[in-house]
C-alpha cells in the first residue's frame, strides 16, 4: 500500500545509496565531438525563483565539464507547460541536442488534471538525472499576530478561506494545500497565484495574502531578516536548515509532505552517446566542492539520482500527486 511518508523515507535512502560517485567514461569520440557549441538549460518559470537561482549557480560548473558555454534561458507560462510542451513534443534529437530542460516534480504531474486536457505522461520526457530536493514550507508575515503557529492557521482556514500565494495551480505548493484539506475537515483556501518566489514575498509583505506556500531554500534570507515566519515544513521530519520549525504531521498527526524535486531532461531520441556525455558532466559538476558549497549556502539540497533510482523517484512523485488529487477537491482552487 502506498503511503506518502513511506515513499519519502525510501526516496531519501535511495539518494544516500546513489551518492555522487564518478560515472564510467564515455567514448573518446563522443566526448571530443559533443557538444560542439553552447548548451542552454531551459527553466520553465520566470527569472528569480528557486529553480532559476539553482541552475544559474549550476551552469558555470556544467560548462567546465562540457567544455562549452552553458547559459540559462527562461520559458515561462502555463504553470510550466509552455516549456514542458516544447520539450516533450517539439524538441528534436538533432536540432535541439544542445538543450537541457528543467522538469519540476511533482509540478509536472498537473498533466493528471483532466481540466488541463494534456496527453503527456512521464514517458513523454527523456529524463537524464534528478538534481535536487527542496521541501515545502508555509510562512506568514513575521509580525502577523493572528497566526502564532500552524494551529492558528488551520483554525482560521476552517472559519473562512485563508488567502494563499502558491507558485501556480498544480504546483507542489498547491499539492500541500490539497493535503491540508484532506487532513483538516472544513479547511478552505483561496489562491492568489504569483510570478515566482520573489513575487510571493511581495504579496505577503503587501498584505495581499495571509500565507505563502513555498519551499525552504529561497526563503531562508527572508526568515533571517525577520520578514517572514515559518510555521510548518512539509517533510517527514524537521529539516536541517530550519530545525526548530515543526512538521505538519508533528502538529496535526496527519501526513502532509510535498517538495520541489528538480530534474534535468533532454530531447527525446537523443543518442545514448550524447546522453552519456551529458550525464557524466552533470555528475562531475555536482561533485565539484565549490558548487556543493555554494548550494549549501543557497540552502538547496543536492540529491543526485539516475537510471532506476531516478525512475523510482519520478514514479513515487506521481503517486504523491495522485494521492493529493487537488483537481477533485472543492475549496482549494
C-alpha positions as a Python dict, from the first residue, in 0.01 Angstrom:
ca = {
    (1, 'X'): (0, 0, 0),
    (2, 'X'): (133, 343, -95),
    (3, 'X'): (185, 599, 179),
    (4, 'X'): (342, 938, 126),
    (5, 'X'): (571, 910, 429),
    (6, 'X'): (690, 560, 335),
    (7, 'X'): (771, 682, -16),
    (8, 'X'): (980, 973, 104),
    (9, 'X'): (1169, 764, 358),
    (10, 'X'): (1256, 525, 75),
    (11, 'X'): (1347, 814, -156),
    (12, 'X'): (1595, 962, 89),
    (13, 'X'): (1753, 618, 133),
    (14, 'X'): (1784, 579, -244),
    (15, 'X'): (1965, 912, -263),
    (16, 'X'): (2202, 816, 17),
    (17, 'X'): (2295, 496, -164),
    (18, 'X'): (2322, 666, -504),
    (19, 'X'): (2569, 925, -378),
    (20, 'X'): (2765, 1126, -627),
    (21, 'X'): (3022, 874, -741),
    (22, 'X'): (3209, 904, -1069),
    (23, 'X'): (3043, 773, -1382),
    (24, 'X'): (3213, 543, -1624),
    (25, 'X'): (3381, 727, -1909),
    (26, 'X'): (3201, 785, -2236),
    (27, 'X'): (3361, 706, -2568),
    (28, 'X'): (3654, 931, -2655),
    (29, 'X'): (3498, 1017, -2990),
    (30, 'X'): (3166, 1125, -2839),
    (31, 'X'): (3339, 1327, -2568),
    (32, 'X'): (3556, 1504, -2825),
    (33, 'X'): (3284, 1589, -3078),
    (34, 'X'): (2990, 1670, -2849),
    (35, 'X'): (2879, 1922, -2752),
    (36, 'X'): (3011, 2132, -3038),
    (37, 'X'): (2869, 2465, -2920),
    (38, 'X'): (2689, 2642, -2636),
    (39, 'X'): (2434, 2448, -2429),
    (40, 'X'): (2115, 2601, -2289),
    (41, 'X'): (1939, 2497, -1969),
    (42, 'X'): (1571, 2585, -2013),
    (43, 'X'): (1391, 2679, -1689),
    (44, 'X'): (1009, 2667, -1713),
    (45, 'X'): (950, 2972, -1492),
    (46, 'X'): (1037, 3341, -1491),
    (47, 'X'): (1376, 3456, -1361),
    (48, 'X'): (1417, 3497, -988),
    (49, 'X'): (1268, 3179, -843),
    (50, 'X'): (1428, 2884, -671),
    (51, 'X'): (1479, 2671, -982),
    (52, 'X'): (1617, 2966, -1178),
    (53, 'X'): (1861, 3053, -900),
    (54, 'X'): (1978, 2693, -862),
    (55, 'X'): (2052, 2635, -1229),
    (56, 'X'): (2222, 2971, -1271),
    (57, 'X'): (2455, 2855, -994),
    (58, 'X'): (2499, 2520, -1167),
    (59, 'X'): (2559, 2646, -1523),
    (60, 'X'): (2926, 2754, -1492),
    (61, 'X'): (3023, 2423, -1331),
    (62, 'X'): (2847, 2224, -1601),
    (63, 'X'): (3023, 2447, -1855),
    (64, 'X'): (3361, 2348, -1709),
    (65, 'X'): (3279, 1981, -1757),
    (66, 'X'): (3130, 2010, -2106),
    (67, 'X'): (3398, 2247, -2233),
    (68, 'X'): (3143, 2486, -2388),
    (69, 'X'): (2941, 2782, -2257),
    (70, 'X'): (2623, 2691, -2067),
    (71, 'X'): (2352, 2953, -2025),
    (72, 'X'): (2011, 2953, -1857),
    (73, 'X'): (1705, 3052, -2057),
    (74, 'X'): (1357, 3109, -1916),
    (75, 'X'): (1044, 2993, -2098),
    (76, 'X'): (763, 3080, -1857),
    (77, 'X'): (387, 3039, -1876),
    (78, 'X'): (110, 2787, -1838),
    (79, 'X'): (229, 2674, -1496),
    (80, 'X'): (543, 2537, -1661),
    (81, 'X'): (369, 2386, -1961),
    (82, 'X'): (484, 2635, -2222),
    (83, 'X'): (833, 2494, -2169),
    (84, 'X'): (740, 2132, -2098),
    (85, 'X'): (521, 2109, -2408),
    (86, 'X'): (818, 2221, -2618),
    (87, 'X'): (1044, 1966, -2453),
    (88, 'X'): (806, 1671, -2483),
    (89, 'X'): (650, 1743, -2821),
    (90, 'X'): (873, 1976, -3022),
    (91, 'X'): (1236, 1924, -2931),
    (92, 'X'): (1422, 1730, -3197),
    (93, 'X'): (1714, 1499, -3115),
    (94, 'X'): (1921, 1653, -3396),
    (95, 'X'): (1825, 2022, -3383),
    (96, 'X'): (1783, 2050, -3006),
    (97, 'X'): (2064, 1828, -2885),
    (98, 'X'): (2236, 2128, -2724),
    (99, 'X'): (1944, 2192, -2488),
    (100, 'X'): (1864, 2067, -2140),
    (101, 'X'): (1530, 2119, -1967),
    (102, 'X'): (1439, 2159, -1603),
    (103, 'X'): (1133, 1946, -1521),
    (104, 'X'): (990, 2005, -1175),
    (105, 'X'): (846, 1719, -972),
    (106, 'X'): (561, 1693, -867),
    (107, 'X'): (464, 2012, -1054),
    (108, 'X'): (472, 1844, -1395),
    (109, 'X'): (203, 1599, -1279),
    (110, 'X'): (-56, 1867, -1342),
    (111, 'X'): (-99, 1661, -1661),
    (112, 'X'): (-309, 1430, -1441),
    (113, 'X'): (-571, 1705, -1403),
    (114, 'X'): (-844, 1633, -1662),
    (115, 'X'): (-912, 2006, -1694),
    (116, 'X'): (-562, 2051, -1838),
    (117, 'X'): (-652, 1821, -2130),
    (118, 'X'): (-293, 1709, -2166),
    (119, 'X'): (-183, 1383, -2327),
    (120, 'X'): (168, 1372, -2181),
    (121, 'X'): (292, 1112, -1931),
    (122, 'X'): (625, 1063, -1756),
    (123, 'X'): (739, 867, -2059),
    (124, 'X'): (690, 1179, -2273),
    (125, 'X'): (1015, 1316, -2130),
    (126, 'X'): (1373, 1199, -2180),
    (127, 'X'): (1492, 1237, -1821),
    (128, 'X'): (1866, 1244, -1753),
    (129, 'X'): (1902, 1292, -1380),
    (130, 'X'): (1743, 1406, -1057),
    (131, 'X'): (1931, 1713, -936),
    (132, 'X'): (1794, 1847, -608),
    (133, 'X'): (1520, 1841, -347),
    (134, 'X'): (1361, 2131, -158),
    (135, 'X'): (1085, 2060, 99),
    (136, 'X'): (759, 2251, 116),
    (137, 'X'): (727, 2535, 366),
    (138, 'X'): (441, 2753, 489),
    (139, 'X'): (518, 3109, 600),
    (140, 'X'): (329, 3409, 737),
    (141, 'X'): (434, 3768, 799),
    (142, 'X'): (676, 3789, 1089),
    (143, 'X'): (456, 4031, 1286),
    (144, 'X'): (116, 3878, 1199),
    (145, 'X'): (-38, 3828, 1543),
    (146, 'X'): (-327, 3626, 1400),
    (147, 'X'): (-101, 3328, 1344),
    (148, 'X'): (125, 3225, 1630),
    (149, 'X'): (157, 2871, 1496),
    (150, 'X'): (14, 2620, 1249),
    (151, 'X'): (-291, 2555, 1466),
    (152, 'X'): (-391, 2920, 1434),
    (153, 'X'): (-362, 2897, 1056),
    (154, 'X'): (-573, 2582, 1040),
    (155, 'X'): (-839, 2722, 1275),
    (156, 'X'): (-859, 3037, 1063),
    (157, 'X'): (-892, 2835, 740),
    (158, 'X'): (-1187, 2643, 883),
    (159, 'X'): (-1373, 2964, 974),
    (160, 'X'): (-1306, 3142, 643),
    (161, 'X'): (-1087, 3077, 340),
    (162, 'X'): (-722, 3157, 404),
    (163, 'X'): (-567, 3351, 115),
    (164, 'X'): (-254, 3175, -4),
    (165, 'X'): (16, 3262, -257),
    (166, 'X'): (137, 2941, -423),
    (167, 'X'): (357, 2923, -730),
    (168, 'X'): (77, 2820, -964),
    (169, 'X'): (-208, 2574, -995),
    (170, 'X'): (-82, 2217, -989),
    (171, 'X'): (246, 2308, -822),
    (172, 'X'): (391, 2135, -518),
    (173, 'X'): (260, 2436, -322),
    (174, 'X'): (-92, 2355, -443),
    (175, 'X'): (-46, 1988, -352),
    (176, 'X'): (46, 2082, 5),
    (177, 'X'): (-274, 2283, 41),
    (178, 'X'): (-474, 1991, -102),
    (179, 'X'): (-323, 1754, 155),
    (180, 'X'): (-416, 2004, 428),
    (181, 'X'): (-776, 1997, 314),
    (182, 'X'): (-775, 1618, 332),
    (183, 'X'): (-626, 1631, 682),
    (184, 'X'): (-840, 1910, 831),
    (185, 'X'): (-1218, 1893, 778),
    (186, 'X'): (-1356, 2225, 661),
    (187, 'X'): (-1019, 2367, 553),
    (188, 'X'): (-1071, 2629, 282),
    (189, 'X'): (-826, 2837, 80),
    (190, 'X'): (-824, 3095, -198),
    (191, 'X'): (-522, 3131, -423),
    (192, 'X'): (-350, 3443, -549),
    (193, 'X'): (-102, 3300, -796),
    (194, 'X'): (241, 3458, -818),
    (195, 'X'): (509, 3512, -1079),
    (196, 'X'): (782, 3343, -880),
    (197, 'X'): (919, 3325, -529),
    (198, 'X'): (1007, 3693, -502),
    (199, 'X'): (653, 3778, -609),
    (200, 'X'): (520, 3560, -324),
    (201, 'X'): (724, 3761, -74),
    (202, 'X'): (590, 4090, -209),
    (203, 'X'): (232, 3962, -198),
    (204, 'X'): (270, 3862, 166),
    (205, 'X'): (453, 4174, 282),
    (206, 'X'): (197, 4386, 96),
    (207, 'X'): (-88, 4224, 291),
    (208, 'X'): (-243, 4083, -25),
    (209, 'X'): (-234, 3726, 110),
    (210, 'X'): (-238, 3561, 452),
    (211, 'X'): (22, 3294, 387),
    (212, 'X'): (284, 3179, 138),
    (213, 'X'): (314, 2816, 29),
    (214, 'X'): (668, 2767, -97),
    (215, 'X'): (993, 2576, -47),
    (216, 'X'): (1265, 2617, 211),
    (217, 'X'): (1570, 2727, 13),
    (218, 'X'): (1463, 3058, -135),
    (219, 'X'): (1302, 3186, 185),
    (220, 'X'): (1583, 3143, 439),
    (221, 'X'): (1704, 3501, 393),
    (222, 'X'): (1356, 3645, 450),
    (223, 'X'): (1333, 3440, 769),
    (224, 'X'): (1674, 3557, 890),
    (225, 'X'): (1572, 3916, 815),
    (226, 'X'): (1259, 3860, 1029),
    (227, 'X'): (1028, 3949, 742),
    (228, 'X'): (860, 3609, 714),
    (229, 'X'): (797, 3349, 984),
    (230, 'X'): (790, 2977, 901),
    (231, 'X'): (506, 2785, 1065),
    (232, 'X'): (538, 2436, 919),
    (233, 'X'): (770, 2234, 698),
    (234, 'X'): (603, 1977, 473),
    (235, 'X'): (855, 1697, 520),
    (236, 'X'): (856, 1369, 717),
    (237, 'X'): (1100, 1509, 976),
    (238, 'X'): (1233, 1851, 1079),
    (239, 'X'): (1453, 1988, 800),
    (240, 'X'): (1820, 2067, 865),
    (241, 'X'): (1827, 2439, 777),
    (242, 'X'): (1516, 2500, 993),
    (243, 'X'): (1548, 2250, 1279),
    (244, 'X'): (1310, 2433, 1513),
    (245, 'X'): (1023, 2454, 1263),
    (246, 'X'): (770, 2176, 1326),
    (247, 'X'): (641, 1949, 1054),
    (248, 'X'): (275, 1949, 959),
    (249, 'X'): (248, 1597, 1097),
    (250, 'X'): (400, 1690, 1434),
    (251, 'X'): (123, 1944, 1491),
    (252, 'X'): (-176, 1767, 1336),
    (253, 'X'): (-89, 1398, 1344),
    (254, 'X'): (-167, 1392, 969),
    (255, 'X'): (86, 1345, 689),
    (256, 'X'): (141, 1639, 454),
    (257, 'X'): (458, 1604, 250),
    (258, 'X'): (544, 1792, -64),
    (259, 'X'): (860, 1930, -221),
    (260, 'X'): (1026, 2076, -528),
    (261, 'X'): (1219, 1799, -698),
    (262, 'X'): (1430, 1941, -980),
    (263, 'X'): (1530, 1715, -1267),
    (264, 'X'): (1711, 1758, -1597),
    (265, 'X'): (1579, 1619, -1924),
    (266, 'X'): (1684, 1638, -2287),
    (267, 'X'): (1535, 1590, -2632),
    (268, 'X'): (1352, 1266, -2700),
    (269, 'X'): (1552, 1029, -2917),
    (270, 'X'): (1891, 1172, -2821),
    (271, 'X'): (2162, 914, -2885),
    (272, 'X'): (2297, 705, -2599),
    (273, 'X'): (2645, 851, -2659),
    (274, 'X'): (2524, 1210, -2622),
    (275, 'X'): (2315, 1122, -2318),
    (276, 'X'): (2624, 969, -2160),
    (277, 'X'): (2826, 1286, -2223),
    (278, 'X'): (2561, 1498, -2053),
    (279, 'X'): (2514, 1259, -1763),
    (280, 'X'): (2885, 1229, -1691),
    (281, 'X'): (2924, 1607, -1700),
    (282, 'X'): (2623, 1662, -1472),
    (283, 'X'): (2757, 1415, -1221),
    (284, 'X'): (3108, 1562, -1220),
    (285, 'X'): (2971, 1916, -1188),
    (286, 'X'): (2756, 1811, -893),
    (287, 'X'): (3069, 1666, -731),
    (288, 'X'): (3254, 1998, -759),
    (289, 'X'): (3332, 2106, -399),
    (290, 'X'): (3293, 2474, -483),
    (291, 'X'): (2948, 2414, -633),
    (292, 'X'): (2843, 2198, -338),
    (293, 'X'): (2948, 2478, -102),
    (294, 'X'): (2751, 2739, -297),
    (295, 'X'): (2437, 2525, -297),
    (296, 'X'): (2477, 2463, 75),
    (297, 'X'): (2480, 2840, 124),
    (298, 'X'): (2180, 2855, -109),
    (299, 'X'): (2005, 2602, 123),
    (300, 'X'): (1936, 2381, -179),
    (301, 'X'): (1974, 2011, -104),
    (302, 'X'): (2159, 1832, -386),
    (303, 'X'): (2022, 1480, -440),
    (304, 'X'): (2157, 1304, -748),
    (305, 'X'): (1984, 1002, -898),
    (306, 'X'): (1995, 840, -1240),
    (307, 'X'): (1852, 532, -1408),
    (308, 'X'): (1639, 304, -1193),
    (309, 'X'): (1680, 515, -879),
    (310, 'X'): (1564, 825, -1065),
    (311, 'X'): (1262, 645, -1208),
    (312, 'X'): (1157, 524, -864),
    (313, 'X'): (1157, 885, -751),
    (314, 'X'): (965, 1001, -1057),
    (315, 'X'): (700, 733, -1020),
    (316, 'X'): (677, 796, -647),
    (317, 'X'): (626, 1164, -719),
    (318, 'X'): (336, 1081, -948),
    (319, 'X'): (184, 870, -671),
    (320, 'X'): (205, 1173, -440),
    (321, 'X'): (21, 1390, -694),
    (322, 'X'): (-244, 1123, -743),
    (323, 'X'): (-288, 1098, -366),
    (324, 'X'): (-336, 1475, -337),
    (325, 'X'): (-578, 1483, -635),
    (326, 'X'): (-632, 1857, -591),
    (327, 'X'): (-842, 1870, -909),
    (328, 'X'): (-1114, 1662, -736),
    (329, 'X'): (-1141, 1881, -428),
    (330, 'X'): (-1351, 2184, -354),
    (331, 'X'): (-1215, 2472, -155),
    (332, 'X'): (-855, 2465, -278),
    (333, 'X'): (-895, 2628, -618),
}
